[in-house]
Every structure is written in C-alpha cells, then in structure tokens.
Amino acid sequence: MHLESKLSRLLEWVGAWVPDSIVIDGKEMHLHDIIWDIVNKDVVTEGEKDLLLGLEKTLNKKFREDLENIEHKDSTEDQAIQDYCEALGLLRAIITLKDITSKEAKPERKDELSKKMRESTNDHTKYWLDFLKQLN
C-alpha cells in the first residue's frame, strides 16, 4: 500500500530512470533506446507522433499492471520493490512521451537559445547606456 501511494504523488517520477528494456506481451522492448532516439531527434513527424501515442498507451497499460501487482499479487517485498521501480521508470517514460507528442515544434537548440540571450543582453545594455547618456 505504501509503494502504491508513493506512485500517485505528483512528482515522484523526477530523477527516475527509464528502464533499459521491458517485456510487454512476451516481447522485449528496448525502451530506453527508443526514448533516447526520439528525444534527440530534431523533428518528430506526425507518423512518429502517432506511434508514440500508441507506445504511450501500451506503457500506461503496463504501468497499471505493475500497480495491480504491487497491490494484490506481489508476495514478497523484493517483488513489490522491483515492480515499484519498473512502474516509476514507466511513469517517467510516459511523461516524456506526453511531452514530446504535445509539443508542436521542438525547442530551439542550445546554440540558438544562447545567441538570442546574448542579443537580448546586448539590447538591454544599449538601452541602459543610452539612458545614462541622457541623464548626463
């Protein structure tokens, strides 16, 4: 009961690792590699977004199974902790997938963002220098 209630906390998944691989319907899926590849893509196509939504549903089903196991089926503390850790990683993967599929465009790259920040800082500096000149 304690582990199940921890999984329902708002930010419990923060810092959790996406599992390297999970078994769904008897098939092994290299989940970490899939998530890593998608996160590092510059552009996610609509077809890929549809596949990610399907993956999200599958992971959500597996997450619910882990919750059910923790509550009713796990007979040892070790099994419950193992299911808890897997569920936590699945929750992290689900949230990452939701974030990817909900974005219309990927955020700007780091170098583009730092360039805009420098330009903004330069604009602010020029503004304040002009203001100080007017005071003199």
PyRosetta script that sets phi, psi and omega in degrees:
from pyrosetta import init, pose_from_sequence

init()
pose = pose_from_sequence("MHLESKLSRLLEWVGAWVPDSIVIDGKEMHLHDIIWDIVNKDVVTEGEKDLLLGLEKTLNKKFREDLENIEHKDSTEDQAIQDYCEALGLLRAIITLKDITSKEAKPERKDELSKKMRESTNDHTKYWLDFLKQLN")
pose.set_psi(1, -38.3)
pose.set_omega(1, -179.2)
pose.set_phi(2, -64.6)
pose.set_psi(2, -44.5)
pose.set_omega(2, -179.9)
pose.set_phi(3, -65.7)
pose.set_psi(3, -40.1)
pose.set_omega(3, 179.6)
pose.set_phi(4, -62.9)
pose.set_psi(4, -41.2)
pose.set_omega(4, -179.8)
pose.set_phi(5, -69.4)
pose.set_psi(5, -32.0)
pose.set_omega(5, 176.9)
pose.set_phi(6, -64.0)
pose.set_psi(6, -36.0)
pose.set_omega(6, -178.9)
pose.set_phi(7, -69.0)
pose.set_psi(7, -20.3)
pose.set_omega(7, -179.5)
pose.set_phi(8, -89.6)
pose.set_psi(8, -1.3)
pose.set_omega(8, 177.0)
pose.set_phi(9, -69.0)
pose.set_psi(9, 154.3)
pose.set_omega(9, -171.7)
pose.set_phi(10, -59.7)
pose.set_psi(10, -51.1)
pose.set_omega(10, -174.5)
pose.set_phi(11, -118.5)
pose.set_psi(11, 31.6)
pose.set_omega(11, -178.7)
pose.set_phi(12, -61.7)
pose.set_psi(12, -29.7)
pose.set_omega(12, -175.8)
pose.set_phi(13, -75.1)
pose.set_psi(13, -13.6)
pose.set_omega(13, -177.7)
pose.set_phi(14, -60.9)
pose.set_psi(14, 128.9)
pose.set_omega(14, -179.6)
pose.set_phi(15, 86.9)
pose.set_psi(15, -5.7)
pose.set_omega(15, 179.0)
pose.set_phi(16, -75.8)
pose.set_psi(16, 151.3)
pose.set_omega(16, 178.4)
pose.set_phi(17, -96.9)
pose.set_psi(17, 139.2)
pose.set_omega(17, 172.3)
pose.set_phi(18, -70.1)
pose.set_psi(18, 131.2)
pose.set_omega(18, -178.9)
pose.set_phi(19, -58.5)
pose.set_psi(19, 142.3)
pose.set_omega(19, 177.8)
pose.set_phi(20, -58.9)
pose.set_psi(20, -46.3)
pose.set_omega(20, 178.3)
pose.set_phi(21, -150.0)
pose.set_psi(21, 153.0)
pose.set_omega(21, 176.1)
pose.set_phi(22, -136.6)
pose.set_psi(22, 158.6)
pose.set_omega(22, 178.2)
pose.set_phi(23, -108.1)
pose.set_psi(23, 120.6)
pose.set_omega(23, 178.4)
pose.set_phi(24, -126.6)
pose.set_psi(24, 124.2)
pose.set_omega(24, -178.4)
pose.set_phi(25, 52.5)
pose.set_psi(25, 40.6)
pose.set_omega(25, 176.9)
pose.set_phi(26, 78.4)
pose.set_psi(26, 1.7)
pose.set_omega(26, -179.9)
pose.set_phi(27, -113.2)
pose.set_psi(27, 135.6)
pose.set_omega(27, 178.5)
pose.set_phi(28, -83.5)
pose.set_psi(28, 132.7)
pose.set_omega(28, -179.8)
pose.set_phi(29, -121.4)
pose.set_psi(29, 126.6)
pose.set_omega(29, 179.0)
pose.set_phi(30, -84.0)
pose.set_psi(30, 80.0)
pose.set_omega(30, -171.3)
pose.set_phi(31, -63.7)
pose.set_psi(31, -44.3)
pose.set_omega(31, -177.9)
pose.set_phi(32, -59.9)
pose.set_psi(32, -43.7)
pose.set_omega(32, 179.6)
pose.set_phi(33, -64.4)
pose.set_psi(33, -40.1)
pose.set_omega(33, 179.3)
pose.set_phi(34, -62.5)
pose.set_psi(34, -49.4)
pose.set_omega(34, -179.4)
pose.set_phi(35, -62.7)
pose.set_psi(35, -44.4)
pose.set_omega(35, -178.5)
pose.set_phi(36, -60.7)
pose.set_psi(36, -44.3)
pose.set_omega(36, 179.9)
pose.set_phi(37, -62.9)
pose.set_psi(37, -42.1)
pose.set_omega(37, -178.9)
pose.set_phi(38, -69.1)
pose.set_psi(38, -42.5)
pose.set_omega(38, -178.8)
pose.set_phi(39, -61.9)
pose.set_psi(39, -33.8)
pose.set_omega(39, -176.6)
pose.set_phi(40, -90.1)
pose.set_psi(40, 2.5)
pose.set_omega(40, 176.4)
pose.set_phi(41, -77.2)
pose.set_psi(41, 144.3)
pose.set_omega(41, 176.6)
pose.set_phi(42, -74.3)
pose.set_psi(42, -38.7)
pose.set_omega(42, -178.1)
pose.set_phi(43, -133.8)
pose.set_psi(43, 133.7)
pose.set_omega(43, 175.7)
pose.set_phi(44, -108.1)
pose.set_psi(44, 120.6)
pose.set_omega(44, -177.4)
pose.set_phi(45, -75.0)
pose.set_psi(45, 166.2)
pose.set_omega(45, 178.5)
pose.set_phi(46, -64.2)
pose.set_psi(46, -37.3)
pose.set_omega(46, 177.3)
pose.set_phi(47, -62.7)
pose.set_psi(47, -41.6)
pose.set_omega(47, 177.7)
pose.set_phi(48, -67.1)
pose.set_psi(48, -36.4)
pose.set_omega(48, 177.1)
pose.set_phi(49, -62.3)
pose.set_psi(49, -39.7)
pose.set_omega(49, 177.8)
pose.set_phi(50, -63.4)
pose.set_psi(50, -42.0)
pose.set_omega(50, 177.1)
pose.set_phi(51, -63.5)
pose.set_psi(51, -38.8)
pose.set_omega(51, 179.7)
pose.set_phi(52, -67.0)
pose.set_psi(52, -36.1)
pose.set_omega(52, 176.5)
pose.set_phi(53, -64.3)
pose.set_psi(53, -39.4)
pose.set_omega(53, 176.1)
pose.set_phi(54, -64.6)
pose.set_psi(54, -41.4)
pose.set_omega(54, 177.4)
pose.set_phi(55, -63.9)
pose.set_psi(55, -39.5)
pose.set_omega(55, 178.7)
pose.set_phi(56, -60.7)
pose.set_psi(56, -43.3)
pose.set_omega(56, 178.5)
pose.set_phi(57, -63.7)
pose.set_psi(57, -41.5)
pose.set_omega(57, 179.2)
pose.set_phi(58, -63.5)
pose.set_psi(58, -44.1)
pose.set_omega(58, 179.5)
pose.set_phi(59, -66.1)
pose.set_psi(59, -36.6)
pose.set_omega(59, 178.0)
pose.set_phi(60, -63.6)
pose.set_psi(60, -39.6)
pose.set_omega(60, 177.4)
pose.set_phi(61, -63.6)
pose.set_psi(61, -43.9)
pose.set_omega(61, 178.8)
pose.set_phi(62, -64.8)
pose.set_psi(62, -38.3)
pose.set_omega(62, 176.8)
pose.set_phi(63, -59.7)
pose.set_psi(63, -45.7)
pose.set_omega(63, 178.9)
pose.set_phi(64, -63.2)
pose.set_psi(64, -37.7)
pose.set_omega(64, 176.7)
pose.set_phi(65, -62.9)
pose.set_psi(65, -42.3)
pose.set_omega(65, 178.2)
pose.set_phi(66, -62.9)
pose.set_psi(66, -40.4)
pose.set_omega(66, 176.8)
pose.set_phi(67, -61.4)
pose.set_psi(67, -43.2)
pose.set_omega(67, 178.8)
pose.set_phi(68, -62.4)
pose.set_psi(68, -41.6)
pose.set_omega(68, 178.6)
pose.set_phi(69, -63.0)
pose.set_psi(69, -43.7)
pose.set_omega(69, -179.6)
pose.set_phi(70, -60.9)
pose.set_psi(70, -43.1)
pose.set_omega(70, -175.5)
pose.set_phi(71, -75.1)
pose.set_psi(71, -39.8)
pose.set_omega(71, -169.6)
pose.set_phi(72, -121.7)
pose.set_psi(72, -32.2)
pose.set_omega(72, -167.8)
pose.set_phi(73, -103.4)
pose.set_psi(73, -30.7)
pose.set_omega(73, -176.1)
pose.set_phi(74, -66.4)
pose.set_psi(74, 124.3)
pose.set_omega(74, -177.0)
pose.set_phi(75, -95.1)
pose.set_psi(75, -17.9)
pose.set_omega(75, 178.9)
pose.set_phi(76, -122.8)
pose.set_psi(76, 159.6)
pose.set_omega(76, 178.7)
pose.set_phi(77, -64.7)
pose.set_psi(77, -36.9)
pose.set_omega(77, 178.9)
pose.set_phi(78, -61.9)
pose.set_psi(78, -41.9)
pose.set_omega(78, 178.0)
pose.set_phi(79, -64.1)
pose.set_psi(79, -42.2)
pose.set_omega(79, -179.8)
pose.set_phi(80, -64.1)
pose.set_psi(80, -41.3)
pose.set_omega(80, 179.5)
pose.set_phi(81, -67.4)
pose.set_psi(81, -39.0)
pose.set_omega(81, 178.2)
pose.set_phi(82, -63.0)
pose.set_psi(82, -45.2)
pose.set_omega(82, 177.8)
pose.set_phi(83, -65.8)
pose.set_psi(83, -37.0)
pose.set_omega(83, 177.7)
pose.set_phi(84, -61.6)
pose.set_psi(84, -47.3)
pose.set_omega(84, -179.4)
pose.set_phi(85, -63.3)
pose.set_psi(85, -41.0)
pose.set_omega(85, 177.7)
pose.set_phi(86, -64.8)
pose.set_psi(86, -44.1)
pose.set_omega(86, 179.7)
pose.set_phi(87, -62.3)
pose.set_psi(87, -39.6)
pose.set_omega(87, 178.6)
pose.set_phi(88, -63.3)
pose.set_psi(88, -43.2)
pose.set_omega(88, 176.9)
pose.set_phi(89, -65.1)
pose.set_psi(89, -38.7)
pose.set_omega(89, 177.1)
pose.set_phi(90, -64.9)
pose.set_psi(90, -39.9)
pose.set_omega(90, 177.8)
pose.set_phi(91, -60.9)
pose.set_psi(91, -42.3)
pose.set_omega(91, 177.2)
pose.set_phi(92, -61.3)
pose.set_psi(92, -44.0)
pose.set_omega(92, 179.2)
pose.set_phi(93, -64.4)
pose.set_psi(93, -42.3)
pose.set_omega(93, 179.9)
pose.set_phi(94, -62.0)
pose.set_psi(94, -44.8)
pose.set_omega(94, -179.6)
pose.set_phi(95, -65.8)
pose.set_psi(95, -38.5)
pose.set_omega(95, 176.8)
pose.set_phi(96, -63.4)
pose.set_psi(96, -43.5)
pose.set_omega(96, 178.5)
pose.set_phi(97, -64.0)
pose.set_psi(97, -41.5)
pose.set_omega(97, 177.7)
pose.set_phi(98, -61.1)
pose.set_psi(98, -40.0)
pose.set_omega(98, 179.7)
pose.set_phi(99, -64.3)
pose.set_psi(99, -43.0)
pose.set_omega(99, -179.4)
pose.set_phi(100, -66.6)
pose.set_psi(100, -45.6)
pose.set_omega(100, -176.2)
pose.set_phi(101, -74.1)
pose.set_psi(101, -23.1)
pose.set_omega(101, -178.6)
pose.set_phi(102, -85.3)
pose.set_psi(102, -17.6)
pose.set_omega(102, 179.4)
pose.set_phi(103, -78.8)
pose.set_psi(103, 136.7)
pose.set_omega(103, 176.3)
pose.set_phi(104, -78.0)
pose.set_psi(104, -38.6)
pose.set_omega(104, 178.5)
pose.set_phi(105, -138.2)
pose.set_psi(105, 150.0)
pose.set_omega(105, 177.6)
pose.set_phi(106, -67.5)
pose.set_psi(106, 148.8)
pose.set_omega(106, 177.3)
pose.set_phi(107, -63.8)
pose.set_psi(107, 161.0)
pose.set_omega(107, -178.0)
pose.set_phi(108, -62.6)
pose.set_psi(108, 153.5)
pose.set_omega(108, 178.0)
pose.set_phi(109, -69.2)
pose.set_psi(109, 160.3)
pose.set_omega(109, -175.6)
pose.set_phi(110, -58.8)
pose.set_psi(110, -42.0)
pose.set_omega(110, -177.6)
pose.set_phi(111, -67.5)
pose.set_psi(111, -35.8)
pose.set_omega(111, 177.2)
pose.set_phi(112, -68.2)
pose.set_psi(112, -40.2)
pose.set_omega(112, 179.7)
pose.set_phi(113, -65.8)
pose.set_psi(113, -43.7)
pose.set_omega(113, 179.8)
pose.set_phi(114, -66.8)
pose.set_psi(114, -34.2)
pose.set_omega(114, 176.9)
pose.set_phi(115, -63.4)
pose.set_psi(115, -44.4)
pose.set_omega(115, 178.2)
pose.set_phi(116, -64.0)
pose.set_psi(116, -37.4)
pose.set_omega(116, 178.5)
pose.set_phi(117, -65.8)
pose.set_psi(117, -41.1)
pose.set_omega(117, 177.6)
pose.set_phi(118, -62.8)
pose.set_psi(118, -44.2)
pose.set_omega(118, 179.2)
pose.set_phi(119, -61.9)
pose.set_psi(119, -41.4)
pose.set_omega(119, 178.5)
pose.set_phi(120, -63.4)
pose.set_psi(120, -42.4)
pose.set_omega(120, 178.6)
pose.set_phi(121, -63.8)
pose.set_psi(121, -41.3)
pose.set_omega(121, 178.0)
pose.set_phi(122, -63.1)
pose.set_psi(122, -41.5)
pose.set_omega(122, 178.4)
pose.set_phi(123, -62.1)
pose.set_psi(123, -42.2)
pose.set_omega(123, 179.2)
pose.set_phi(124, -65.3)
pose.set_psi(124, -40.6)
pose.set_omega(124, 179.8)
pose.set_phi(125, -63.2)
pose.set_psi(125, -46.1)
pose.set_omega(125, 178.8)
pose.set_phi(126, -60.9)
pose.set_psi(126, -41.7)
pose.set_omega(126, 179.9)
pose.set_phi(127, -59.1)
pose.set_psi(127, -48.3)
pose.set_omega(127, -177.0)
pose.set_phi(128, -70.5)
pose.set_psi(128, -34.3)
pose.set_omega(128, 175.8)
pose.set_phi(129, -64.4)
pose.set_psi(129, -42.6)
pose.set_omega(129, 176.2)
pose.set_phi(130, -62.1)
pose.set_psi(130, -40.8)
pose.set_omega(130, 179.6)
pose.set_phi(131, -62.6)
pose.set_psi(131, -43.0)
pose.set_omega(131, 179.3)
pose.set_phi(132, -66.8)
pose.set_psi(132, -35.5)
pose.set_omega(132, 176.6)
pose.set_phi(133, -63.1)
pose.set_psi(133, -38.6)
pose.set_omega(133, -179.9)
pose.set_phi(134, -67.8)
pose.set_psi(134, -31.0)
pose.set_omega(134, 179.3)
pose.set_phi(135, -71.0)
pose.set_psi(135, -32.2)
pose.set_omega(135, 179.9)
pose.set_phi(136, -77.8)
pose.dump_pdb("model.pdb")
